[in-house]
Amino acid sequence: MYFEVDGARTFAAGRITGATNAPVVVLVHGAAMDHSIWVYHTRYFMHAGRDVVAVDLPAHGLSDGAPLATIEDMAAWLERCLDALGISRAAVAGHSMGALAALELAGRAGDRVERLALLGCALPMAVAPPLLEQAAADSPLARDMMVLWGHGTRAHTGGNPVAGITMVNAALRLIERARPGLLHADLYACNAYVEGYAAAARVSARTRLICGSEDRMTPTASARELASVIPTCAVDVIGDCGHIMMSERPEQTHRLLVQALS
């Protein structure tokens, strides 16, 4: 579906029917990605009768506009999305950068966010200087580093139950579709975000952190520190899994996501 936010055409996969009293599921992608990372989960919630939207942040996927400079800007934009779509009650999930934006949104939106799922999230979400430098140059090395560090051992050696699909290469193709400069803008926003613990302390939503045991970008130990600040929070760790858990361990990730947002 297309709608308008801040005068720019915005895309979200899914639907809003208003036929259910449950909060609308809102899914937020990570750096240089788009709504397609949530295709499995979007289809499930629709089939289950839930209203769901997997948004493309500005300049990502099918959305127009300029990249948002900070995580705070992303959270404020998401709140304007809720307004534009008439969403008064939301169950929000975000992955990586999207998890930071979802955390900040939940910290400022109060009871409007009733459930919160943070996938691949930790504070701080520091980005290695070599990755930032290569992303600033829009170098293919930046994309290579993203998929190298973003996947666990199993993903690098095959491991996909679907024959003929390589998880690492699929992620690389998605990042390659991003507009020039977008990966650096997103990584810079993650690296610069310092208000996460303040936002976490204000979260009223029932929250679940979903982590990969081999996540080198947002380590489990750091995720547990974040969870200790959120008033009502549980932590789930998916074994033999890196940062991009939706493709590495789709079934386990999906079950935990459904539990978190139900």
C-alpha positions as YAML, in Angstrom:
chain: A
units: angstrom
residues:
- id: 1
  name: MET
  ca: [0.00, 0.00, 0.00]
- id: 2
  name: TYR
  ca: [1.09, 3.58, -0.65]
- id: 3
  name: PHE
  ca: [0.33, 6.53, 1.61]
- id: 4
  name: GLU
  ca: [1.84, 9.93, 2.30]
- id: 5
  name: VAL
  ca: [4.09, 11.02, 5.17]
- id: 6
  name: ASP
  ca: [5.70, 14.48, 5.25]
- id: 7
  name: GLY
  ca: [4.57, 15.04, 1.68]
- id: 8
  name: ALA
  ca: [6.49, 12.00, 0.37]
- id: 9
  name: ARG
  ca: [5.09, 8.80, -1.07]
- id: 10
  name: THR
  ca: [5.60, 5.97, 1.42]
- id: 11
  name: PHE
  ca: [5.21, 2.23, 0.96]
- id: 12
  name: ALA
  ca: [4.20, -0.48, 3.41]
- id: 13
  name: ALA
  ca: [3.48, -4.13, 2.70]
- id: 14
  name: GLY
  ca: [0.42, -5.59, 4.40]
- id: 15
  name: ARG
  ca: [-3.06, -4.30, 5.08]
- id: 16
  name: ILE
  ca: [-5.21, -2.38, 7.54]
- id: 17
  name: THR
  ca: [-8.85, -3.46, 7.57]
- id: 18
  name: GLY
  ca: [-9.98, -2.23, 10.97]
- id: 19
  name: ALA
  ca: [-11.79, -5.55, 11.39]
- id: 20
  name: THR
  ca: [-9.90, -6.60, 14.52]
- id: 21
  name: ASN
  ca: [-9.53, -5.13, 17.99]
- id: 22
  name: ALA
  ca: [-5.94, -6.35, 18.26]
- id: 23
  name: PRO
  ca: [-3.16, -3.77, 17.93]
- id: 24
  name: VAL
  ca: [-1.81, -3.34, 14.40]
- id: 25
  name: VAL
  ca: [1.49, -5.14, 13.84]
- id: 26
  name: VAL
  ca: [4.16, -2.70, 12.62]
- id: 27
  name: LEU
  ca: [7.45, -4.12, 11.28]
- id: 28
  name: VAL
  ca: [10.59, -1.99, 10.81]
- id: 29
  name: HIS
  ca: [13.60, -3.12, 8.74]
- id: 30
  name: GLY
  ca: [17.30, -2.60, 9.34]
- id: 31
  name: ALA
  ca: [20.06, -0.64, 7.63]
- id: 32
  name: ALA
  ca: [19.94, -0.49, 3.81]
- id: 33
  name: MET
  ca: [17.11, -3.04, 3.77]
- id: 34
  name: ASP
  ca: [13.35, -2.82, 3.19]
- id: 35
  name: HIS
  ca: [9.97, -4.43, 3.84]
- id: 36
  name: SER
  ca: [10.95, -7.63, 2.03]
- id: 37
  name: ILE
  ca: [12.86, -8.96, 5.05]
- id: 38
  name: TRP
  ca: [9.45, -9.39, 6.74]
- id: 39
  name: VAL
  ca: [7.62, -11.13, 3.87]
- id: 40
  name: TYR
  ca: [7.16, -14.43, 5.75]
- id: 41
  name: HIS
  ca: [5.87, -12.71, 8.87]
- id: 42
  name: THR
  ca: [3.69, -10.18, 7.03]
- id: 43
  name: ARG
  ca: [1.90, -12.97, 5.19]
- id: 44
  name: TYR
  ca: [1.43, -14.96, 8.38]
- id: 45
  name: PHE
  ca: [-0.19, -12.10, 10.29]
- id: 46
  name: MET
  ca: [-2.48, -11.36, 7.35]
- id: 47
  name: HIS
  ca: [-3.49, -15.03, 7.14]
- id: 48
  name: ALA
  ca: [-4.11, -15.03, 10.90]
- id: 49
  name: GLY
  ca: [-6.51, -12.11, 10.56]
- id: 50
  name: ARG
  ca: [-4.23, -9.44, 12.00]
- id: 51
  name: ASP
  ca: [-3.74, -5.99, 10.52]
- id: 52
  name: VAL
  ca: [-0.04, -5.58, 9.69]
- id: 53
  name: VAL
  ca: [2.25, -3.10, 7.93]
- id: 54
  name: ALA
  ca: [5.92, -3.63, 7.08]
- id: 55
  name: VAL
  ca: [7.09, -0.11, 6.31]
- id: 56
  name: ASP
  ca: [9.84, 1.11, 4.02]
- id: 57
  name: LEU
  ca: [11.65, 3.95, 5.77]
- id: 58
  name: PRO
  ca: [12.25, 7.06, 3.62]
- id: 59
  name: ALA
  ca: [14.64, 6.39, 0.69]
- id: 60
  name: HIS
  ca: [14.41, 2.64, 1.31]
- id: 61
  name: GLY
  ca: [12.66, 0.11, -0.87]
- id: 62
  name: LEU
  ca: [9.65, 1.70, -2.56]
- id: 63
  name: SER
  ca: [9.45, 4.80, -0.34]
- id: 64
  name: ASP
  ca: [10.45, 8.25, -1.59]
- id: 65
  name: GLY
  ca: [12.11, 10.97, 0.45]
- id: 66
  name: ALA
  ca: [15.56, 11.52, 1.91]
- id: 67
  name: PRO
  ca: [17.28, 9.24, 4.45]
- id: 68
  name: LEU
  ca: [16.56, 10.13, 8.07]
- id: 69
  name: ALA
  ca: [19.70, 11.29, 9.85]
- id: 70
  name: THR
  ca: [19.12, 9.95, 13.37]
- id: 71
  name: ILE
  ca: [17.34, 7.18, 15.21]
- id: 72
  name: GLU
  ca: [15.25, 9.84, 16.92]
- id: 73
  name: ASP
  ca: [14.18, 11.12, 13.50]
- id: 74
  name: MET
  ca: [13.20, 7.59, 12.49]
- id: 75
  name: ALA
  ca: [11.10, 7.14, 15.62]
- id: 76
  name: ALA
  ca: [9.34, 10.45, 15.07]
- id: 77
  name: TRP
  ca: [8.71, 9.48, 11.44]
- id: 78
  name: LEU
  ca: [7.25, 6.14, 12.54]
- id: 79
  name: GLU
  ca: [4.89, 7.97, 14.88]
- id: 80
  name: ARG
  ca: [3.75, 10.13, 11.97]
- id: 81
  name: CYS
  ca: [3.21, 6.91, 10.00]
- id: 82
  name: LEU
  ca: [0.91, 5.66, 12.74]
- id: 83
  name: ASP
  ca: [-0.99, 8.93, 12.50]
- id: 84
  name: ALA
  ca: [-1.21, 8.78, 8.70]
- id: 85
  name: LEU
  ca: [-2.53, 5.21, 8.80]
- id: 86
  name: GLY
  ca: [-4.93, 5.84, 11.67]
- id: 87
  name: ILE
  ca: [-3.17, 3.38, 13.99]
- id: 88
  name: SER
  ca: [-4.02, 4.09, 17.61]
- id: 89
  name: ARG
  ca: [-2.64, 0.83, 19.09]
- id: 90
  name: ALA
  ca: [0.44, -0.91, 17.78]
- id: 91
  name: ALA
  ca: [2.52, -4.03, 18.33]
- id: 92
  name: VAL
  ca: [5.92, -3.04, 16.96]
- id: 93
  name: ALA
  ca: [8.89, -5.16, 15.90]
- id: 94
  name: GLY
  ca: [12.18, -3.93, 14.54]
- id: 95
  name: HIS
  ca: [15.39, -5.56, 13.39]
- id: 96
  name: SER
  ca: [18.84, -4.00, 14.00]
- id: 97
  name: MET
  ca: [18.55, -0.30, 13.09]
- id: 98
  name: GLY
  ca: [14.80, -0.82, 12.96]
- id: 99
  name: ALA
  ca: [14.94, -2.18, 16.51]
- id: 100
  name: LEU
  ca: [16.60, 1.03, 17.71]
- id: 101
  name: ALA
  ca: [13.88, 3.07, 15.99]
- id: 102
  name: ALA
  ca: [11.19, 0.83, 17.50]
- id: 103
  name: LEU
  ca: [12.76, 1.18, 20.96]
- id: 104
  name: GLU
  ca: [12.85, 4.97, 20.67]
- id: 105
  name: LEU
  ca: [9.27, 4.99, 19.38]
- id: 106
  name: ALA
  ca: [8.05, 2.87, 22.30]
- id: 107
  name: GLY
  ca: [9.88, 5.14, 24.73]
- id: 108
  name: ARG
  ca: [8.13, 8.25, 23.45]
- id: 109
  name: ALA
  ca: [4.71, 6.85, 22.40]
- id: 110
  name: GLY
  ca: [3.72, 5.42, 25.79]
- id: 111
  name: ASP
  ca: [0.71, 3.10, 25.84]
- id: 112
  name: ARG
  ca: [0.21, 3.51, 22.09]
- id: 113
  name: VAL
  ca: [2.83, 0.75, 21.67]
- id: 114
  name: GLU
  ca: [1.40, -2.24, 23.53]
- id: 115
  name: ARG
  ca: [3.89, -4.93, 22.48]
- id: 116
  name: LEU
  ca: [7.52, -4.56, 21.44]
- id: 117
  name: ALA
  ca: [9.87, -7.08, 19.81]
- id: 118
  name: LEU
  ca: [13.52, -6.10, 19.33]
- id: 119
  name: LEU
  ca: [15.44, -8.42, 17.01]
- id: 120
  name: GLY
  ca: [19.21, -8.14, 16.85]
- id: 121
  name: CYS
  ca: [19.29, -5.18, 19.22]
- id: 122
  name: ALA
  ca: [21.89, -4.01, 21.72]
- id: 123
  name: LEU
  ca: [23.21, -0.75, 23.15]
- id: 124
  name: PRO
  ca: [25.34, 0.86, 22.04]
- id: 125
  name: MET
  ca: [25.00, -0.36, 18.45]
- id: 126
  name: ALA
  ca: [28.54, 0.66, 17.60]
- id: 127
  name: VAL
  ca: [29.74, 0.33, 14.02]
- id: 128
  name: ALA
  ca: [33.38, -0.55, 13.34]
- id: 129
  name: PRO
  ca: [35.33, 2.40, 11.86]
- id: 130
  name: PRO
  ca: [36.48, 0.38, 8.80]
- id: 131
  name: LEU
  ca: [32.87, -0.40, 7.95]
- id: 132
  name: LEU
  ca: [31.84, 3.25, 8.32]
- id: 133
  name: GLU
  ca: [34.78, 4.36, 6.16]
- id: 134
  name: GLN
  ca: [34.01, 1.90, 3.38]
- id: 135
  name: ALA
  ca: [30.30, 2.76, 3.52]
- id: 136
  name: ALA
  ca: [31.11, 6.47, 3.25]
- id: 137
  name: ALA
  ca: [33.02, 5.65, 0.05]
- id: 138
  name: ASP
  ca: [30.08, 3.55, -1.14]
- id: 139
  name: SER
  ca: [32.56, 0.71, -1.57]
- id: 140
  name: PRO
  ca: [31.51, -2.89, -2.26]
- id: 141
  name: LEU
  ca: [33.76, -3.80, 0.68]
- id: 142
  name: ALA
  ca: [31.19, -2.26, 3.02]
- id: 143
  name: ARG
  ca: [28.49, -4.58, 1.73]
- id: 144
  name: ASP
  ca: [30.87, -7.53, 1.98]
- id: 145
  name: MET
  ca: [31.63, -6.66, 5.61]
- id: 146
  name: MET
  ca: [27.93, -6.37, 6.38]
- id: 147
  name: VAL
  ca: [27.13, -9.88, 5.18]
- id: 148
  name: LEU
  ca: [30.35, -11.36, 6.60]
- id: 149
  name: TRP
  ca: [29.76, -10.03, 10.11]
- id: 150
  name: GLY
  ca: [26.00, -10.26, 9.89]
- id: 151
  name: HIS
  ca: [25.72, -14.04, 9.47]
- id: 152
  name: GLY
  ca: [26.62, -16.94, 11.71]
- id: 153
  name: THR
  ca: [28.81, -19.89, 10.82]
- id: 154
  name: ARG
  ca: [25.98, -22.04, 9.53]
- id: 155
  name: ALA
  ca: [24.88, -19.40, 7.01]
- id: 156
  name: HIS
  ca: [28.40, -19.12, 5.60]
- id: 157
  name: THR
  ca: [28.58, -22.85, 4.92]
- id: 158
  name: GLY
  ca: [25.15, -23.33, 3.37]
- id: 159
  name: GLY
  ca: [22.54, -24.30, 5.92]
- id: 160
  name: ASN
  ca: [19.49, -23.12, 4.01]
- id: 161
  name: PRO
  ca: [16.78, -25.80, 3.90]
- id: 162
  name: VAL
  ca: [15.59, -24.27, 0.62]
- id: 163
  name: ALA
  ca: [17.79, -25.72, -2.12]
- id: 164
  name: GLY
  ca: [19.61, -23.28, -4.39]
- id: 165
  name: ILE
  ca: [19.29, -20.21, -2.16]
- id: 166
  name: THR
  ca: [22.40, -18.90, -0.41]
- id: 167
  name: MET
  ca: [21.52, -16.77, 2.60]
- id: 168
  name: VAL
  ca: [24.67, -14.65, 2.44]
- id: 169
  name: ASN
  ca: [24.27, -13.87, -1.26]
- id: 170
  name: ALA
  ca: [20.57, -13.10, -0.84]
- id: 171
  name: ALA
  ca: [21.42, -10.51, 1.84]
- id: 172
  name: LEU
  ca: [24.16, -9.07, -0.35]
- id: 173
  name: ARG
  ca: [21.78, -8.64, -3.30]
- id: 174
  name: LEU
  ca: [19.30, -6.79, -1.05]
- id: 175
  name: ILE
  ca: [21.93, -4.39, 0.28]
- id: 176
  name: GLU
  ca: [23.21, -3.79, -3.26]
- id: 177
  name: ARG
  ca: [19.77, -2.46, -4.22]
- id: 178
  name: ALA
  ca: [20.08, 0.41, -1.72]
- id: 179
  name: ARG
  ca: [20.56, 3.91, -3.10]
- id: 180
  name: PRO
  ca: [24.09, 5.40, -3.04]
- id: 181
  name: GLY
  ca: [24.99, 6.74, 0.39]
- id: 182
  name: LEU
  ca: [22.07, 5.04, 2.14]
- id: 183
  name: LEU
  ca: [24.10, 2.34, 3.91]
- id: 184
  name: HIS
  ca: [26.46, 4.93, 5.37]
- id: 185
  name: ALA
  ca: [23.58, 7.17, 6.48]
- id: 186
  name: ASP
  ca: [21.93, 4.26, 8.29]
- id: 187
  name: LEU
  ca: [25.12, 2.96, 9.90]
- id: 188
  name: TYR
  ca: [26.07, 6.46, 11.02]
- id: 189
  name: ALA
  ca: [22.66, 6.88, 12.69]
- id: 190
  name: CYS
  ca: [23.08, 3.59, 14.56]
- id: 191
  name: ASN
  ca: [26.60, 4.48, 15.68]
- id: 192
  name: ALA
  ca: [25.55, 7.94, 16.88]
- id: 193
  name: TYR
  ca: [22.51, 6.84, 18.90]
- id: 194
  name: VAL
  ca: [23.19, 7.47, 22.61]
- id: 195
  name: GLU
  ca: [19.69, 7.86, 24.08]
- id: 196
  name: GLY
  ca: [18.75, 4.18, 24.00]
- id: 197
  name: TYR
  ca: [18.91, 3.49, 27.72]
- id: 198
  name: ALA
  ca: [16.81, 6.58, 28.49]
- id: 199
  name: ALA
  ca: [14.22, 5.41, 25.96]
- id: 200
  name: ALA
  ca: [14.32, 1.86, 27.35]
- id: 201
  name: ALA
  ca: [13.52, 3.04, 30.86]
- id: 202
  name: ARG
  ca: [10.37, 4.78, 29.55]
- id: 203
  name: VAL
  ca: [9.01, 1.76, 27.66]
- id: 204
  name: SER
  ca: [5.64, 0.59, 28.99]
- id: 205
  name: ALA
  ca: [5.07, -2.12, 26.38]
- id: 206
  name: ARG
  ca: [5.57, -5.77, 27.15]
- id: 207
  name: THR
  ca: [8.88, -6.41, 25.41]
- id: 208
  name: ARG
  ca: [10.88, -9.34, 24.07]
- id: 209
  name: LEU
  ca: [14.44, -9.26, 22.82]
- id: 210
  name: ILE
  ca: [15.22, -11.94, 20.23]
- id: 211
  name: CYS
  ca: [18.94, -12.62, 19.81]
- id: 212
  name: GLY
  ca: [21.25, -14.87, 17.82]
- id: 213
  name: SER
  ca: [23.83, -16.80, 19.80]
- id: 214
  name: GLU
  ca: [26.53, -15.97, 17.20]
- id: 215
  name: ASP
  ca: [25.54, -12.35, 16.62]
- id: 216
  name: ARG
  ca: [28.74, -10.32, 16.31]
- id: 217
  name: MET
  ca: [26.96, -7.04, 15.57]
- id: 218
  name: THR
  ca: [24.68, -6.99, 18.62]
- id: 219
  name: PRO
  ca: [26.11, -9.55, 21.08]
- id: 220
  name: THR
  ca: [23.76, -11.38, 23.42]
- id: 221
  name: ALA
  ca: [25.51, -10.07, 26.54]
- id: 222
  name: SER
  ca: [24.85, -6.48, 25.46]
- id: 223
  name: ALA
  ca: [21.24, -7.34, 24.63]
- id: 224
  name: ARG
  ca: [20.75, -8.71, 28.14]
- id: 225
  name: GLU
  ca: [22.06, -5.45, 29.60]
- id: 226
  name: LEU
  ca: [19.47, -3.57, 27.55]
- id: 227
  name: ALA
  ca: [16.72, -5.95, 28.68]
- id: 228
  name: SER
  ca: [17.56, -5.27, 32.33]
- id: 229
  name: VAL
  ca: [16.55, -1.62, 31.86]
- id: 230
  name: ILE
  ca: [13.20, -2.24, 30.16]
- id: 231
  name: PRO
  ca: [10.52, -2.63, 32.87]
- id: 232
  name: THR
  ca: [8.77, -5.73, 31.42]
- id: 233
  name: CYS
  ca: [11.16, -7.64, 29.19]
- id: 234
  name: ALA
  ca: [12.12, -11.21, 28.30]
- id: 235
  name: VAL
  ca: [15.12, -12.41, 26.29]
- id: 236
  name: ASP
  ca: [15.18, -15.31, 23.83]
- id: 237
  name: VAL
  ca: [18.39, -16.60, 22.28]
- id: 238
  name: ILE
  ca: [18.31, -18.58, 19.02]
- id: 239
  name: GLY
  ca: [21.17, -21.07, 18.86]
- id: 240
  name: ASP
  ca: [23.57, -21.37, 15.94]
- id: 241
  name: CYS
  ca: [22.39, -18.03, 14.54]
- id: 242
  name: GLY
  ca: [23.93, -14.70, 13.66]
- id: 243
  name: HIS
  ca: [22.48, -11.21, 13.28]
- id: 244
  name: ILE
  ca: [20.20, -11.72, 10.28]
- id: 245
  name: MET
  ca: [17.97, -14.22, 12.05]
- id: 246
  name: MET
  ca: [14.91, -13.88, 9.81]
- id: 247
  name: SER
  ca: [16.74, -15.78, 7.06]
- id: 248
  name: GLU
  ca: [19.17, -17.80, 9.17]
- id: 249
  name: ARG
  ca: [16.59, -19.31, 11.51]
- id: 250
  name: PRO
  ca: [13.22, -18.37, 10.01]
- id: 251
  name: GLU
  ca: [10.98, -20.81, 11.90]
- id: 252
  name: GLN
  ca: [12.44, -20.14, 15.34]
- id: 253
  name: THR
  ca: [12.44, -16.40, 14.72]
- id: 254
  name: HIS
  ca: [8.86, -16.49, 13.49]
- id: 255
  name: ARG
  ca: [7.55, -18.41, 16.50]
- id: 256
  name: LEU
  ca: [9.22, -16.04, 18.94]
- id: 257
  name: LEU
  ca: [8.01, -13.00, 17.01]
- id: 258
  name: VAL
  ca: [4.41, -14.24, 17.05]
- id: 259
  name: GLN
  ca: [4.64, -14.88, 20.80]
- id: 260
  name: ALA
  ca: [6.05, -11.42, 21.38]
- id: 261
  name: LEU
  ca: [3.38, -9.58, 19.40]
- id: 262
  name: SER
  ca: [0.31, -11.63, 20.38]
...
